[in-house]
Amino acid sequence: MKTRPHFEISVMGRKVQLGVRTVIMGVLNATPDSFSDGGLYLDPAAAIARGVEMVRSGADWIDVGGESTRPGSRPVLDEEDAARVLPVIKGLRRKLPSVPISIDTTKSLVAARAVEAGAAILNDISGLRFDPRVAEVAQRSGAPLVLMHMRGRPVDMQQKPFARSIWRSVEDGFTRSIERALACGVRRSQLILDPGLGFGKSRAQNFEILAHLDRLQRFKLPILAGSSRKSFVRAIVSGEGPTAGPSAKGRRARSTFLADDNPPSSLQLGDAAAVVAAIINGAHIVRVHDVEQIVPAVRIADAVALAAGRGASQSS
């Protein structure tokens, strides 16, 4: 394995070292229709309580989103999106004044209002394709900006033909996203890359990305990986193959994976395995739903990554 490079980013006026240990980003969906926990945290009080719980369980950052991006989902209006996330961000900022809050949005209006409410990180799943003005919000605020790769849009991303070369698609997409950000005055030191597991990729392509995540080191930027509760993890856990279509056994098993605050332990184990693979192959940040259950896996993966780094330094 390649050693994980170290980076320094500024979050809330503080320097954060990435690569010494993995940063855990807790997922908080203030939506009625997200694929895994839709409706559970639509009420701001429930969402705030969940955010506090995740931090107590080991989350370093909280990622708040007000619009589902599951396959087939359609966008919501800016005002509706803002109405869902702003009370949550304000409440979390009061309860957790030192914890960085990320806003998961592709909309510059929502991003700007979220920063005013206390968000300190911008997470754009479109990589600035949907609304390039998100970069202007990052430039004005100095907030770190996560650029994710996605083919198409959520409504059709799993219906389009998949890329013949997923790495060419990912690398070309990141090159364009980085150029857009820098052209708007965003500093390179603000940028974080997310290859977009599950977003317009086949099952096999998702595992190909996980297996060769260190290819993204060519960009010399921190890497975020989000495999939590994704369908490609669920499929393997339920007994399907990494490339084949679902078997009858797999279809029966997957029917039990519904939106739930307490998913099957088998899915949590699958998520933990995917997180370990991501860290071992270079991820600096992992985005997860089940923080308490994933923390032990992150600690083990960090120990392995640290040992790999020591071994590399001793042999050089």
C-alpha positions in Angstrom: 0.0 0.0 0.0 1.1 3.6 -0.6 1.6 5.8 2.4 -1.2 8.3 3.0 0.1 11.8 2.3 -0.5 14.5 5.0 -2.3 17.8 4.4 -3.1 20.8 6.4 -6.4 22.7 6.0 -8.0 25.6 7.8 -11.4 24.9 9.4 -13.1 27.5 11.6 -9.9 29.4 11.8 -8.0 26.3 13.1 -5.4 24.2 11.4 -6.5 20.6 10.9 -4.0 17.9 10.0 -5.3 15.3 7.6 -3.5 12.0 7.3 -2.3 11.6 10.9 -5.6 10.0 11.6 -8.9 9.7 9.7 -11.5 12.4 10.1 -15.0 10.9 10.6 -17.8 12.9 9.0 -21.2 12.0 10.4 -24.1 12.0 7.9 -27.2 13.9 9.0 -30.1 13.9 6.5 -32.8 16.5 7.3 -34.9 15.0 4.5 -38.1 13.0 4.1 -36.8 10.7 1.4 -33.1 9.9 1.7 -32.4 6.2 0.8 -31.3 5.0 4.2 -32.8 7.3 6.9 -35.3 9.5 5.1 -37.8 11.2 7.5 -36.0 10.2 10.7 -34.4 13.6 11.2 -36.8 15.9 9.3 -37.7 17.5 12.6 -35.0 19.9 13.6 -35.0 18.9 17.2 -34.5 15.2 16.2 -31.7 16.2 13.8 -29.9 18.3 16.4 -30.1 15.5 18.9 -28.7 13.0 16.4 -25.8 15.3 15.5 -24.9 15.7 19.2 -25.1 11.9 19.6 -22.8 11.3 16.6 -20.2 13.7 18.0 -20.3 11.9 21.4 -19.8 8.7 19.5 -16.7 9.9 17.8 -17.7 12.1 14.8 -15.3 14.9 14.0 -17.5 16.8 11.5 -21.2 16.7 10.9 -22.5 16.9 7.3 -26.1 18.3 7.1 -28.1 17.9 3.9 -31.7 18.9 3.1 -32.1 17.3 -0.3 -32.0 13.6 -1.1 -29.6 12.5 -3.8 -30.6 8.9 -4.0 -30.9 7.4 -7.5 -34.0 8.7 -9.1 -34.5 11.6 -6.8 -35.4 15.1 -8.1 -34.2 18.4 -6.8 -36.1 20.5 -4.3 -36.5 24.3 -4.4 -33.8 26.4 -2.8 -36.1 27.8 -0.1 -37.3 24.4 0.9 -33.8 23.0 1.1 -32.7 26.0 3.2 -35.8 25.7 5.5 -34.8 22.1 6.3 -31.1 22.7 7.0 -30.8 26.2 8.6 -32.6 25.4 11.9 -30.4 22.3 12.2 -27.2 24.1 11.5 -28.1 26.9 13.9 -29.0 24.4 16.6 -25.9 22.4 16.2 -23.7 25.5 16.3 -25.3 26.4 19.7 -24.9 22.9 21.1 -21.5 22.1 19.5 -19.7 25.4 19.1 -16.3 23.9 18.3 -17.4 21.1 15.9 -17.2 21.8 12.2 -20.5 21.6 10.4 -20.6 20.8 6.7 -23.5 21.8 4.4 -24.2 19.1 1.7 -25.6 21.2 -1.1 -25.2 22.0 -4.8 -26.9 25.4 -4.5 -25.0 28.6 -3.9 -28.0 30.3 -2.1 -28.3 27.4 0.4 -24.5 27.3 0.8 -24.3 31.1 1.5 -27.1 31.0 4.0 -25.7 27.9 5.7 -22.3 29.6 6.2 -24.1 32.5 7.8 -25.9 30.1 10.1 -22.6 28.5 11.2 -21.6 25.9 8.5 -17.8 25.8 8.1 -17.4 23.3 5.2 -19.1 23.1 1.8 -19.8 19.7 0.3 -20.9 19.9 -3.4 -21.8 16.5 -4.9 -21.8 18.0 -8.4 -18.3 19.2 -8.3 -19.5 22.7 -9.2 -21.3 21.5 -12.3 -24.9 22.4 -11.2 -24.1 25.8 -9.7 -20.6 27.1 -10.1 -21.4 30.0 -7.8 -20.9 27.6 -4.9 -17.2 28.3 -5.5 -17.8 32.0 -4.9 -19.2 31.1 -1.5 -16.1 29.1 -0.7 -13.9 32.0 -1.9 -15.7 34.6 0.2 -15.9 32.4 3.4 -12.6 30.6 3.1 -14.5 27.3 3.9 -13.0 24.0 2.7 -14.8 22.8 -0.4 -15.5 19.2 -1.2 -15.7 18.5 -4.9 -17.4 15.2 -5.7 -17.5 13.3 -9.0 -20.9 12.3 -10.3 -21.9 11.2 -13.8 -25.3 12.7 -14.8 -27.7 13.8 -12.1 -29.4 11.9 -9.3 -32.6 11.5 -11.3 -30.8 9.6 -14.0 -27.3 8.7 -12.8 -27.9 5.0 -12.5 -29.9 4.8 -15.8 -27.3 6.2 -18.2 -24.7 3.9 -19.7 -21.8 3.6 -17.3 -18.4 5.0 -18.3 -16.2 2.6 -20.2 -13.2 3.8 -18.2 -14.3 4.9 -14.7 -10.9 6.3 -13.9 -10.8 8.5 -17.0 -14.2 9.8 -16.1 -13.2 10.5 -12.5 -9.9 12.1 -13.3 -11.3 14.2 -16.1 -14.2 15.3 -13.9 -11.9 16.3 -11.1 -9.6 18.3 -13.4 -12.6 20.3 -14.6 -13.9 20.8 -11.1 -10.6 22.0 -9.7 -10.2 24.4 -12.6 -13.6 25.9 -12.0 -12.8 26.3 -8.3 -9.4 27.9 -8.8 -10.8 30.2 -11.5 -13.2 31.6 -8.9 -10.4 32.4 -6.5 -10.7 29.4 -4.3 -7.3 28.4 -2.9 -6.1 25.0 -3.7 -5.5 24.4 0.1 -9.3 24.6 0.5 -10.1 21.7 -1.8 -11.0 18.1 -0.9 -11.8 15.4 -3.5 -14.6 12.8 -3.2 -14.7 10.1 -6.0 -18.5 9.8 -5.5 -19.0 6.1 -4.7 -22.4 5.1 -5.9 -23.0 8.2 -8.0 -23.3 7.1 -11.6 -21.0 4.0 -11.2 -21.6 0.3 -11.7 -21.2 -2.0 -8.7 -17.9 -3.2 -10.1 -16.7 0.3 -10.7 -17.3 1.3 -7.1 -15.1 -1.5 -5.9 -12.5 -0.6 -8.6 -12.4 2.9 -7.1 -12.0 1.6 -3.6 -9.3 -0.7 -4.6 -7.2 2.0 -6.4 -8.2 5.1 -4.4 -4.5 6.0 -4.2 -4.6 6.9 -7.9 -6.1 10.2 -6.7 -2.9 11.1 -5.1 -1.8 12.6 -8.4 -4.0 15.6 -7.6 -2.1 16.2 -4.3 -5.3 16.9 -2.4 -7.1 15.3 0.5 -9.5 12.5 -0.3 -13.0 11.9 1.2 -14.8 8.5 0.7 -18.4 7.9 1.3 -19.5 4.3 1.0 -21.9 4.2 4.0 -25.1 2.2 3.3 -24.6 2.5 -0.4 -26.3 -0.1 -2.6 -23.0 -1.7 -3.8 -22.1 -2.5 -0.2 -25.7 -3.7 0.6 -25.6 -6.0 -2.4 -22.4 -7.8 -1.4 -23.6 -8.1 2.2 -26.8 -9.6 1.1 -25.0 -12.3 -0.9 -24.8 -10.9 -4.4 -21.6 -10.9 -6.5 -19.4 -7.9 -7.2 -20.5 -7.8 -10.8 -23.4 -10.2 -11.4 -27.1 -9.3 -11.1 -29.0 -10.1 -7.9 -29.7 -13.6 -7.1 -33.0 -14.7 -5.5 -31.2 -15.0 -2.2 -29.8 -11.5 -2.6 -33.2 -10.0 -3.5 -34.7 -11.5 -0.3 -31.9 -10.2 1.8 -31.9 -6.7 0.4 -35.6 -6.4 1.1 -34.8 -6.1 4.8 -32.5 -3.1 4.2 -35.1 -0.3 4.7 -34.7 3.2 5.9 -33.9 2.6 9.6 -32.0 4.2 12.3 -30.8 0.7 13.3 -29.8 -1.1 10.1 -28.8 -4.8 10.2 -25.5 -5.5 11.9 -24.4 -7.3 8.8 -24.7 -4.0 6.8 -22.8 -2.2 9.5 -20.0 -4.8 9.2 -20.0 -4.3 5.5 -19.8 -0.6 5.9 -16.9 -1.0 8.3 -15.1 -3.2 5.8 -15.6 -0.6 3.0 -14.3 2.2 5.3 -11.2 0.2 6.2 -10.5 -0.4 2.5 -10.9 3.3 1.8 -8.5 4.3 4.6 -5.9 1.7 3.7 -5.9 3.0 0.1 -5.6 6.6 1.0 -8.8 8.3 2.3 -8.3 11.1 4.8 -12.0 11.6 5.6 -14.8 9.0 5.7 -18.5 9.9 5.6 -20.6 7.5 7.7 -24.1 7.1 9.1 -23.3 4.7 12.0 -20.5 6.5 13.8 -20.4 4.5 17.0 -20.2 1.2 15.1 -17.6 2.4 12.6 -15.2 4.1 15.0 -13.4 0.8 16.0 -12.8 -0.1 12.3 -11.4 3.4 11.6 -9.0 3.1 14.6 -7.7 -0.3 13.3 -7.3 1.1 9.8 -5.4 4.1 11.1 -3.1 1.8 13.0 -2.3 -0.1 9.8 -1.8 3.1 7.8 0.6 4.4 10.5 2.6 1.2 10.5 2.8 1.4 6.7 4.2 4.9 6.9 6.8 3.9 9.5 7.8 0.9 7.4 8.3 3.1 4.4 10.4 5.7 6.2 12.7 2.9 7.7 13.3 1.3 4.3 14.1 4.6 2.5 
